[in-house]
Amino acid sequence: MAGNLNNRDTERANSEIHAPYILSKVAVVFPAEDPTTHTGIVEVRLPNPSILLKTDSYIIGKFAVARVDSAVRVPTRAVVSLPNGNGKGVYLAPTLSEQGFAQLRKITVGMVGSRYTQILSGVKPDEYVIYSGQKDLTDGMSVVVLNRKN
């Protein structure tokens, strides 16, 4: 995860792994994997304020990863911030008809990717989430469903 290190963090890390570390964020995971070594290329965005790392540096790192086999996920662009900083939400389309009212639903977010966001609570798998034009919606606004993708 991206963040700034303070001296206490650096001292703790050095005592645990005996090497300096930099907190960073994975930006891109390239899909190809070497079948022999089971290694791959990952693009990582990290701060370099002291210019310790030079162009084309080789870095060995540890990644905190998670895998979820069954989860509710929505397009990341569908997630909106709730008013007054009260968390995140999504707009739901009418379930059975092509016309109705958008419903703003508060959600609990899990893992967030560039394309999809995991929803821990607030949306059921059979509900339709509005992911285009939702930035201009308000709760209860009349909407017409143009396309439902399952």
PASEBA-1860 file (N, C-alpha, C; in nm, 3 decimals):
! residues 150
1> MAGNLNNR> 0.083/-0.118/0.000/0.000/0.000/0.000/0.088/0.124/0.000 ~ 0.039/0.225/-0.065/0.114/0.348/-0.071/0.110/0.419/0.063 ~ 0.214/0.486/0.096/0.215/0.559/0.221/0.354/0.614/0.249 ~ 0.361/0.699/0.347/0.489/0.756/0.387/0.543/0.679/0.505 ~ 0.672/0.659/0.505/0.735/0.589/0.616/0.788/0.691/0.715 ~ 0.773/0.661/0.840/0.839/0.743/0.940/0.953/0.660/0.999 ~ 1.033/0.717/1.085/1.148/0.646/1.140/1.109/0.520/1.215 ~ 0.996/0.524/1.287/0.954/0.407/1.363/0.921/0.291/1.268
9> DTERANSE> 0.852/0.320/1.156/0.821/0.216/1.059/0.949/0.156/1.000 ~ 1.043/0.243/0.966/1.167/0.196/0.907/1.246/0.111/1.005 ~ 1.252/0.154/1.130/1.324/0.075/1.232/1.258/-0.060/1.251 ~ 1.123/-0.064/1.256/1.053/-0.191/1.273/1.080/-0.283/1.155 ~ 1.072/-0.229/1.035/1.096/-0.310/0.916/1.239/-0.362/0.913 ~ 1.334/-0.277/0.946/1.473/-0.320/0.945/1.498/-0.431/1.047 ~ 1.431/-0.424/1.160/1.452/-0.526/1.262/1.383/-0.657/1.221 ~ 1.275/-0.649/1.144/1.203/-0.770/1.105/1.265/-0.839/0.985
17> IHAPYILS> 1.304/-0.764/0.884/1.355/-0.828/0.762/1.500/-0.791/0.734 ~ 1.560/-0.714/0.821/1.702/-0.679/0.813/1.739/-0.609/0.683 ~ 1.650/-0.530/0.630/1.677/-0.453/0.510/1.580/-0.335/0.504 ~ 1.621/-0.226/0.441/1.527/-0.115/0.427/1.413/-0.154/0.333 ~ 1.300/-0.092/0.349/1.188/-0.121/0.262/1.114/0.006/0.228 ~ 1.039/-0.001/0.122/0.957/0.111/0.077/0.817/0.057/0.052 ~ 0.718/0.119/0.115/0.581/0.079/0.089/0.542/0.127/-0.050 ~ 0.479/0.040/-0.127/0.443/0.077/-0.264/0.309/0.015/-0.301
25> KVAVVFPA> 0.264/0.044/-0.421/0.136/-0.006/-0.469/0.156/-0.069/-0.606 ~ 0.100/-0.188/-0.624/0.107/-0.255/-0.754/0.017/-0.181/-0.850 ~ 0.071/-0.144/-0.965/-0.005/-0.071/-1.066/-0.055/-0.163/-1.176 ~ 0.030/-0.254/-1.222/-0.005/-0.344/-1.331/0.055/-0.481/-1.304 ~ -0.024/-0.585/-1.325/0.026/-0.722/-1.321/0.015/-0.775/-1.464 ~ 0.128/-0.805/-1.523/0.129/-0.856/-1.660/0.086/-1.001/-1.657 ~ -0.001/-1.041/-1.750/-0.062/-1.175/-1.742/0.033/-1.290/-1.771 ~ 0.141/-1.267/-1.842/0.230/-1.377/-1.877/0.315/-1.419/-1.757
33> EDPTTHTG> 0.328/-1.550/-1.741/0.409/-1.604/-1.632/0.508/-1.702/-1.691 ~ 0.629/-1.701/-1.640/0.729/-1.797/-1.684/0.689/-1.933/-1.627 ~ 0.659/-2.031/-1.713/0.611/-2.161/-1.664/0.715/-2.239/-1.585 ~ 0.842/-2.210/-1.604/0.947/-2.281/-1.532/0.967/-2.226/-1.392 ~ 0.978/-2.094/-1.382/1.008/-2.032/-1.253/0.884/-1.983/-1.180 ~ 0.771/-1.980/-1.251/0.646/-1.926/-1.195/0.664/-1.783/-1.147 ~ 0.742/-1.707/-1.221/0.759/-1.565/-1.191/0.699/-1.483/-1.304 ~ 0.673/-1.358/-1.276/0.616/-1.270/-1.375/0.660/-1.128/-1.353
41> IVEVRLPN> 0.614/-1.042/-1.438/0.650/-0.900/-1.430/0.534/-0.822/-1.369 ~ 0.568/-0.737/-1.275/0.471/-0.653/-1.207/0.524/-0.510/-1.207 ~ 0.438/-0.416/-1.246/0.476/-0.274/-1.240/0.431/-0.220/-1.105 ~ 0.526/-0.158/-1.034/0.498/-0.107/-0.899/0.525/0.042/-0.897 ~ 0.434/0.116/-0.836/0.454/0.261/-0.818/0.501/0.284/-0.675 ~ 0.616/0.347/-0.661/0.667/0.371/-0.527/0.734/0.506/-0.519 ~ 0.734/0.562/-0.399/0.799/0.691/-0.380/0.950/0.675/-0.388 ~ 1.019/0.775/-0.439/1.165/0.770/-0.451/1.221/0.909/-0.420
49> PSILLKTD> 1.186/0.965/-0.302/1.225/1.104/-0.274/1.375/1.125/-0.264 ~ 1.450/1.029/-0.218/1.595/1.045/-0.204/1.669/0.995/-0.327 ~ 1.596/0.958/-0.429/1.650/0.906/-0.554/1.746/0.790/-0.526 ~ 1.701/0.697/-0.443/1.779/0.577/-0.413/1.773/0.479/-0.529 ~ 1.660/0.477/-0.598/1.642/0.383/-0.708/1.670/0.453/-0.840 ~ 1.746/0.387/-0.924/1.781/0.442/-1.055/1.695/0.374/-1.162 ~ 1.693/0.429/-1.280/1.618/0.372/-1.391/1.657/0.228/-1.413 ~ 1.557/0.144/-1.440/1.576/0.000/-1.466/1.640/-0.073/-1.349
57> SYIIGKFA> 1.612/-0.029/-1.228/1.663/-0.100/-1.110/1.596/-0.236/-1.097 ~ 1.666/-0.329/-1.041/1.613/-0.463/-1.016/1.575/-0.468/-0.869 ~ 1.452/-0.502/-0.840/1.404/-0.499/-0.702/1.346/-0.634/-0.667 ~ 1.380/-0.683/-0.550/1.317/-0.803/-0.497/1.222/-0.756/-0.389 ~ 1.099/-0.802/-0.396/1.000/-0.754/-0.300/0.907/-0.862/-0.253 ~ 0.838/-0.832/-0.147/0.734/-0.919/-0.094/0.602/-0.848/-0.116 ~ 0.502/-0.923/-0.156/0.371/-0.866/-0.184/0.268/-0.925/-0.089 ~ 0.183/-0.838/-0.039/0.067/-0.884/0.038/-0.043/-0.906/-0.063
65> VARVDSAV> -0.085/-1.031/-0.080/-0.187/-1.063/-0.180/-0.302/-1.137/-0.116 ~ -0.413/-1.135/-0.185/-0.532/-1.207/-0.138/-0.605/-1.261/-0.260 ~ -0.675/-1.370/-0.241/-0.755/-1.427/-0.348/-0.893/-1.458/-0.291 ~ -0.994/-1.418/-0.366/-1.131/-1.443/-0.326/-1.196/-1.523/-0.438 ~ -1.242/-1.643/-0.407/-1.299/-1.729/-0.510/-1.444/-1.693/-0.543 ~ -1.520/-1.648/-0.447/-1.659/-1.616/-0.470/-1.689/-1.482/-0.404 ~ -1.722/-1.383/-0.485/-1.746/-1.251/-0.430/-1.840/-1.173/-0.521 ~ -1.908/-1.076/-0.464/-1.986/-0.981/-0.543/-1.890/-0.872/-0.585
73> RVPTRAVV> -1.885/-0.844/-0.714/-1.798/-0.738/-0.762/-1.875/-0.650/-0.859 ~ -1.837/-0.524/-0.863/-1.898/-0.428/-0.953/-1.786/-0.351/-1.023 ~ -1.815/-0.290/-1.137/-1.713/-0.206/-1.198/-1.672/-0.095/-1.101 ~ -1.543/-0.072/-1.089/-1.492/0.029/-0.995/-1.552/0.166/-1.023 ~ -1.577/0.195/-1.149/-1.632/0.327/-1.184/-1.775/0.345/-1.133 ~ -1.842/0.237/-1.092/-1.979/0.246/-1.040/-1.983/0.298/-0.896 ~ -1.873/0.287/-0.824/-1.869/0.324/-0.683/-1.858/0.475/-0.669 ~ -1.948/0.531/-0.587/-1.948/0.676/-0.564/-1.927/0.704/-0.416
81> SLPNGNGK> -1.881/0.823/-0.385/-1.867/0.865/-0.246/-2.000/0.917/-0.197 ~ -2.038/0.877/-0.077/-2.163/0.923/-0.020/-2.147/1.066/0.032 ~ -2.257/1.140/0.040/-2.250/1.278/0.090/-2.192/1.284/0.231 ~ -2.126/1.392/0.262/-2.068/1.420/0.394/-1.963/1.317/0.435 ~ -1.899/1.253/0.338/-1.793/1.157/0.370/-1.842/1.035/0.446 ~ -1.965/0.993/0.424/-2.024/0.881/0.497/-1.996/0.746/0.432 ~ -1.887/0.732/0.360/-1.852/0.603/0.301/-1.875/0.600/0.152 ~ -1.894/0.479/0.102/-1.911/0.455/-0.041/-2.049/0.399/-0.069
89> GVYLAPTL> -2.093/0.415/-0.193/-2.223/0.363/-0.232/-2.229/0.335/-0.381 ~ -2.337/0.273/-0.422/-2.365/0.249/-0.564/-2.512/0.280/-0.588 ~ -2.544/0.313/-0.712/-2.683/0.333/-0.751/-2.733/0.204/-0.813 ~ -2.850/0.161/-0.769/-2.912/0.041/-0.823/-3.022/0.079/-0.921 ~ -3.031/0.003/-1.030/-3.135/0.024/-1.130/-3.260/-0.053/-1.088 ~ -3.375/-0.017/-1.143/-3.496/-0.094/-1.114/-3.474/-0.241/-1.152 ~ -3.523/-0.331/-1.070/-3.496/-0.473/-1.090/-3.578/-0.535/-1.202 ~ -3.707/-0.510/-1.206/-3.793/-0.582/-1.299/-3.838/-0.502/-1.420
97> SEQGFAQL> -3.832/-0.371/-1.415/-3.883/-0.291/-1.526/-3.769/-0.213/-1.591 ~ -3.796/-0.161/-1.710/-3.697/-0.083/-1.783/-3.699/0.065/-1.741 ~ -3.798/0.103/-1.661/-3.807/0.240/-1.614/-3.843/0.237/-1.466 ~ -3.786/0.329/-1.391/-3.811/0.333/-1.248/-3.724/0.438/-1.183 ~ -3.683/0.411/-1.061/-3.609/0.509/-0.984/-3.476/0.450/-0.938 ~ -3.371/0.531/-0.949/-3.239/0.490/-0.902/-3.240/0.490/-0.749 ~ -3.179/0.390/-0.692/-3.172/0.380/-0.547/-3.025/0.382/-0.505 ~ -2.988/0.481/-0.423/-2.852/0.489/-0.371/-2.840/0.393/-0.253
105> RKITVGMV> -2.745/0.304/-0.258/-2.727/0.204/-0.153/-2.586/0.216/-0.096 ~ -2.576/0.225/0.035/-2.446/0.226/0.102/-2.387/0.087/0.094 ~ -2.255/0.081/0.069/-2.188/-0.047/0.056/-2.064/-0.054/0.145 ~ -2.021/-0.174/0.171/-1.892/-0.197/0.236/-1.800/-0.255/0.130 ~ -1.689/-0.187/0.109/-1.596/-0.222/0.002/-1.487/-0.315/0.055 ~ -1.452/-0.414/-0.026/-1.341/-0.503/0.005/-1.220/-0.462/-0.077 ~ -1.170/-0.554/-0.158/-1.054/-0.525/-0.243/-1.098/-0.436/-0.359 ~ -1.008/-0.344/-0.397/-1.036/-0.250/-0.505/-0.930/-0.267/-0.612
113> GSRYTQIL> -0.975/-0.288/-0.734/-0.884/-0.297/-0.848/-0.913/-0.186/-0.945 ~ -0.837/-0.180/-1.051/-0.858/-0.074/-1.149/-0.989/-0.096/-1.226 ~ -1.031/-0.222/-1.243/-1.153/-0.251/-1.318/-1.271/-0.288/-1.230 ~ -1.247/-0.363/-1.123/-1.356/-0.411/-1.039/-1.329/-0.384/-0.892 ~ -1.439/-0.370/-0.817/-1.435/-0.351/-0.673/-1.518/-0.460/-0.607 ~ -1.462/-0.521/-0.504/-1.534/-0.624/-0.429/-1.630/-0.557/-0.333 ~ -1.754/-0.607/-0.328/-1.855/-0.555/-0.237/-1.878/-0.658/-0.127 ~ -1.845/-0.620/-0.004/-1.863/-0.711/0.110/-2.007/-0.713/0.158
121> SGVKPDEY> -2.074/-0.598/0.152/-2.215/-0.591/0.190/-2.280/-0.472/0.123 ~ -2.411/-0.484/0.102/-2.488/-0.374/0.045/-2.546/-0.403/-0.092 ~ -2.490/-0.501/-0.164/-2.540/-0.537/-0.296/-2.548/-0.689/-0.305 ~ -2.659/-0.738/-0.360/-2.677/-0.881/-0.381/-2.641/-0.915/-0.525 ~ -2.604/-1.039/-0.551/-2.564/-1.077/-0.687/-2.671/-1.056/-0.794 ~ -2.799/-1.058/-0.758/-2.904/-1.044/-0.859/-2.950/-0.899/-0.879 ~ -2.885/-0.803/-0.815/-2.922/-0.663/-0.832/-2.841/-0.600/-0.945 ~ -2.899/-0.498/-1.008/-2.834/-0.430/-1.119/-2.777/-0.297/-1.073
129> VIYSGQKD> -2.646/-0.281/-1.093/-2.575/-0.160/-1.051/-2.558/-0.069/-1.172 ~ -2.586/0.059/-1.153/-2.567/0.158/-1.259/-2.421/0.199/-1.259 ~ -2.355/0.183/-1.374/-2.212/0.216/-1.379/-2.179/0.316/-1.489 ~ -2.280/0.371/-1.553/-2.258/0.474/-1.653/-2.355/0.588/-1.626 ~ -2.301/0.708/-1.607/-2.384/0.823/-1.579/-2.424/0.839/-1.434 ~ -2.374/0.752/-1.348/-2.415/0.753/-1.207/-2.364/0.877/-1.131 ~ -2.264/0.944/-1.182/-2.210/1.062/-1.113/-2.311/1.176/-1.113 ~ -2.405/1.174/-1.208/-2.506/1.280/-1.219/-2.638/1.242/-1.154
137> LTDGMSVV> -2.646/1.124/-1.094/-2.772/1.078/-1.033/-2.788/1.129/-0.891 ~ -2.912/1.129/-0.847/-2.945/1.149/-0.706/-3.039/1.037/-0.666 ~ -3.045/1.009/-0.539/-3.129/0.900/-0.489/-3.275/0.929/-0.524 ~ -3.342/0.833/-0.586/-3.481/0.846/-0.623/-3.507/0.909/-0.759 ~ -3.401/0.943/-0.831/-3.417/1.004/-0.963/-3.472/0.901/-1.061 ~ -3.559/0.946/-1.150/-3.618/0.859/-1.251/-3.510/0.819/-1.352 ~ -3.504/0.690/-1.385/-3.406/0.640/-1.481/-3.474/0.545/-1.579 ~ -3.413/0.533/-1.697/-3.455/0.437/-1.798/-3.336/0.345/-1.821
145> VLNRKN> -3.358/0.215/-1.808/-3.251/0.118/-1.829/-3.236/0.095/-1.978 ~ -3.115/0.121/-2.031/-3.089/0.103/-2.173/-3.030/-0.033/-2.205 ~ -2.953/-0.087/-2.114/-2.885/-0.213/-2.141/-2.856/-0.282/-2.009 ~ -2.892/-0.407/-1.999/-2.860/-0.487/-1.880/-2.759/-0.592/-1.921 ~ -2.644/-0.588/-1.856/-2.541/-0.689/-1.882/-2.539/-0.783/-1.764 ~ -2.549/-0.910/-1.789/-2.545/-1.009/-1.681/-2.406/-1.062/-1.663
END
